[in-house]
């Protein structure tokens, strides 16, 4: 909080010049590739600043969480009884259980946490796997802030470290792929997603990183892939050797018959997928409930179980019985309801966001005994910031924070910071992105 206050002091001492600086930053953001579906990513005027001490906490959390999730994935593969806890449909189970030619069970993840920098404590929000995004937003916003007069004034007296999230992922990707067996000298990689919902600007940056690493690479709409002579073929007609899968599993399964070329190529091991469908075990929000199950406790160490008890919010199936047992209607501000398998906060409602008790009761009744989870609501840590880039008349106010830990091959490689005016941080409310950096005294 010391660096946050220093930054605020610079702003208050030269507020008029900061307005001009903020206008320059807005123009730079609008001209950058920090866009999603034509929407310009919004940011605030003070960047997200963490210390080396915070980074140590994040690194320990990332390594422990990755180790636990890989244990659970492996146990799902090995134990039919454990698989029943997840209740995945047979087609998905078949995809998960097929042999994979490399050892890393969870190649990429963005682990989102609610972190309190004062206490160094945190609670998990969700585990994102193959569809993990935000790398380009952090990169572009850090580039814009580096040109800011206010930031340069602050940086004169501080050591600033940011994260490189593209080449570092391709390096990890390459190591995983090369471990899979015989690979061509210059592999053909495909970045595969449902392009109608994809992060095109981010994909272009990853494509350039693949080329720098000695790959040929194409961004592919999953609908336009085809199979031919025992190979997966890209829209341009090239045989694909390896896929960087950004298409999230729930979208693949809901469009199963429309993406059969992709699915059948996987089932017949005609292409290497990084990551494979087994990552769904970590991505599905049901994992929060299963992590506290007795069967899970038996395969983890005492230290790992203590870690889960401390950092995983209490999570239950949303049933009419659980609504009554936990007095959910009477204590709406203590709870949040989520679908088991979704992303981008789709279908999520926190009790604090329900305008009335009747609205909350109606939502609970509509989703009880379906594939929804009831979870302890975690109040996000608030920091002071100012929306000067988009509103020259703005003043300082509190914003709720969430921190993403980019984990490549079990190693922490970077951070992603989002912030919102409300207690629910998602695109459907008032979410914004902050560039993230590690700050120290010079």
N, C-alpha and C positions, 0 to 999 in steps of 0.2 A: 504493500500500500504506500510505502515511502515514494517509490518512483511515480506512482499514479498522482500523488499530491504534488510532486515536483512539476509534472507535466501540466497539471491544472494551474499551478502558479504562473507558469510561462504564459498560458492562455489569458488569465485574468489581468496580467501586467500589460499585455499588448493585444487587447481584444479586437480593436479595429483592424490591425494588420492581419490578425488571424482570420478575419472574415474574408479578406482578399486571398489568403493562403487556402482557405477552405474552398473558395470558388475555383481556384486552379485545380485543386484535388478532384473536385466534382467533374470538371472537364476531362481530366486525365482518366478517371474511372470510366466515364462514358465512352472514351475513345479506346479503352483497353478491351481485353477479351473476357473481362469479368462480367459475363452475361449468362443467363440461363433462360432458354425459351424466349429470347428477345427481351427479357427483363434484366435491367441493370442491377447488379448486386449493390445493396446499400451498406454503408459503413458509417461509423461514428468518428469523431475527430481525435479521440485518444486511442492509441493502439492497445492491444492486449499484451501486458508485460508481465512475464514470470521471471523468477530468479533461478539460479543454479540449484538452490535447495528444493524449489518446486519441481525442477526437472528430475531430480533424484527420486522424488515421490512418484512422478509419472512413470519413470523408467521401471521402478520396482513393481508398480501396479500393472504395467503392460506385460512384463515378463511373467509374473505370477498368473495373470488372467489367461494369457496365451497357453501356458503350461496346463492349467486346469481345463480349458476348453479342448485342448488336444486329447487329454485323458478321457474326457466325456465322449468325444467323437470316436475314439478308438474303442471305447466300451460299447458304444452303440453298434459298431461293426461286429464286435466279438460276441455280444450277448443278446440273444433273441428276447429274453425277458425284459431287458433294459429298453429295447426298441419299442416295446408296447407302451411305455410311458409317453412316447412322443405321438403315437397314433398316426404316423404318416401314411398316406395312401400307398397302395402296392406299387404303382408306377414310380413314385418318388423313391420308395424304399429300394426298388430295383436299381435305380440310378445311383443311389448312395452306396450300395453294397458292391457294385461292380469293381473289379481290380483297377487300381490307379498306379501308373508306373513311376511314382516318386513318393518319398516318405513324408514330406511336409503336409500335415493334415489341414492346416489353416494358413495358406500363403499370405493373405492380406486381410486386414481388419481395421476398422476405425471404431475404437472403443470409446463411447461417449460417457462422460462422468460429470456429476455435479460436484465441483471442487471448491473447498473453502481454504483460501491461501493463508488465512489467519491461524486456523487449527491444523492445516495440512491433512484434513480428513476429507472423505469423498464418499458418494454413493453412485452406483452405476445407473445409467439411464437405459442404454441399449448397446447391443453388439451388432455393428454393421460388418458384412463380410465382402463378397465379391463386388457388390455395387457401391462400395465405399467411394465417396467423392469429396470435393472441397479443396483438392490440391491446387487447382488453378486459381480459385478465389484467393487463397492465402498468398500465392505467388504474386498475382497481379496487384493485390492491395499493398503488399510489402514494397513492391516497386513504386507505387504511387506515393506511399508515405516517405520513401527515401528522398523524394523530391520536395517534400514539404519543408518550408522555412522553420516552422515550429519544431518539427521532428529534428531537423539538423541542429537547431539550438540545443535541444535536449541531448542529442547524441554526442555533442562536443565533450561532455563530462562523463560519458558512459560507454561501456563496451556492449555492443549489440550483436546478437547472434540470431540468424533466421534459419529456416530449414529448407533443404532441397528435397523435393518430394517426387520428382519424375525420374531422373537418372538412377536415383537410389532404388526405386521400385524395379526398374528394368534390370538392374544389376542382380537383385534378389530373384526376380522372375527368371533370368537367364541361368542362374545357378540351379534353380529348381528344375527347369526344363532340361538342362544338360545332364542332370542326374537321372533322367528318365530313360536313358539308353542311347541308342544310335540316333544322332541328330545331324541334319545337313549342315554344311559349312556356313551357308547363309540362309537361315530358316525363314519361312514365310509366316508371319504372325498376323492374326486377325483380332482386332478389338471388336467384340460382338455385343450388341445391345438391341433393344427395341428403340429404334432411332427417333421415334415420335416423342419419346420421353428421355432422350439421352442428353448428356452434357457435351455437346459437339466441340466447344472450344477446348475443353479439357482433353478430349480424345485426340484432337489435333496435336496438342503438346506431347501427349504420350506417343503418338505416331512418330513425331520427330525424335523423341528419345530412343525409340526402338531402332530407327535408322542410324542414329549415332552409335548404337551398340552393335551394329553389323547385321541387323535384320532387314528384310523387306517387310512392309507392314501396310495393312489396309483396314480402314474402319468399315465394318459390315453391319448392315441391317439384318437381324436374325431371320426375318421373313424371306430374305433374298438369297440365303444360302441354299446350296443343293448338293446332293451326293452323286458321285459318278465314279464307277470302277473302284469301289472301296475307298473313296477319298471324299473329304469335305471340300467343296469348291466355293470360292468367293464370288461375289457378283461380277467381278472383273474377269473371272475365268481361271484364277490361280488356285492350285492345290494348297490347302492350308495345313501347315505342320503343327501349329500350336495356337491356342485361343487364349487371349486375356478376356475372361468372361466378366462382363459388366451386367449382363442380363440377370436380374435377380430371380431366384428360383420360383417364387410365387407367380411371377409373370410368365415364366416358361411353362409351369404346370397348368395355368389357366388358359394358355394358348397351345396346349400340347399338340393337338392335331395340326395346327397351322405352322408349327416349327419342327415337324418330324425329321427334316433333313439334319438339323442340329442334334436332336435327341437321338436319332438312330446312329449317327456318326459317333456319338458318345457311347452308346450301348455296345457298338461293335468295335470300340477302341481304334477308330480310324483317325483320331486326332487327339492331341494332348490338351486337356482343359486345365487352365490355372486361373481360379481354383475350380475344383470339381464340386459335384453336388453334395458331397459330405459336409461342406461348409454350412449347409442349411441347418444342421444340428445346432450350431452356435448362433446363427442369424435369427431363427425362430424365437419369438419372445417367450415361448413356453419354457425355454431353458432357464429362465429366472425362477420358475416354480420348481423345475426338476433339480436345480442345483441344491435345493434344500431337502430333497427327498432322501429317505433312508438308504436307498440303493446307491445314490451318488455318494453319500457320506462314507459308505463302505469302501469305495475305490480311491478316496482322497486321503491325504495325510491329515493329522490333527491341525497342523498349521494352515493347510488349505481350507479346511472346514471353518476354522475361525475367521479366515479372510472372507469367506462367503457370508458368514453370519454378520460380520461387521459392515460389509459394503453392498450386499445385495438387498434391495428393498423387499420387504415381505410381499409375496405374490401368491394369488390363489385363482382358481378357476372362478369365473363369474357365474355363479349359480344363484337361484333364489334362496337357497340355504345359506350361502356365504354372505349374501346381502343382509340377511337377518342376523346371522351369527356375529358379524363384525360391526353391526349397527351403522351400515354404510349410508343409509338415507339420512339418519340423524346427524352424522358427522361427515358431511360431504367434502369439507375442505381437507380432510385427511386422506382422500383417495383419488386415484386416477384410473380410468378404464381404457384398455387397449386391445385391439385385435391381436390374436396370437401371431399372425404372419402378415406384416405390412411394412411399409417404409414411408419416409417423408411425413410421418405423423398422421397418416390417413386413418380416419375412424377413431381418433383419440379424443377423449373428453376428460378433463380434470374437474373435480367437483368445484374448485374455486372459480372455474369459468362458466359453470351453470348459473344462469341468471336467477333462477328460482328453484326452490326445493321440488316443485312439481315438474320442472324441466328435467332435473336430475333423476327423479323417480321414474319418469317416463323413459329416459335413456336407459337406465338400468333394467327396467322391465322388458324393453324391446330387445336387449342384447343378452339377457340372462339365459343360461343353458344353451348358448351358442359358442362359437370359437372366440370368446373374449376372456380377457384376464382382468382381475381386480388387483391393483397394486398400491402399496403405500405411496402417498404423494410426498415427494422430496421438495422442499422449498429451496429454489436456487439461490446461490450467493449473489448478493447485489453489489455492484460497483457504480461509482459516479462517472458519468460521461456526458457528452454534449453532441447533439445532432447538427453541428454547425455546417457540415458539408452540404446538407440538403435544406437547411432552414437557417438563414442568417440571423433570425430573431430568437433562435433557440437558447435555452438556458441549461445549466447543469441539472441532472436528475438521476435517479437510480435506475439501473437496468439489471435484469436477471441474466446470469451467465451459465453457459455450458461449454465444456472443453472436450474436444475429440483427440484421442491418441492414435496416430497412424502407426500401425504395427505391421512391419514387413518381415515375414519369415520368423516371427517371434521376437523381433527387435524393434524398439521404439525408434522411429525415424522422423517424427515431426508432430506438430500440434495444429489443431483447428479450433478456432474460437467463434462462437455465436452468442448473440446477445438479443434481448427482447424487452419491450416495455412491460409485458405481462409475465405472469408466473409460468406460462407454457411457452417454450421456445420452439417454434416450428413455423414453416412457411405459411400456414393458414392463419397465423396471428401476426406478430410484428417482428419477425426474425430478421436480424442483420448479421453480417460477418465482420469480424475484426482481424486485421493482420496480427499474427502472433510472433512474439520474439522473446528471447532470453536476455535480460538486462543485468548488468553489473557495473560497479564503479570502475573507472579506469585506474 
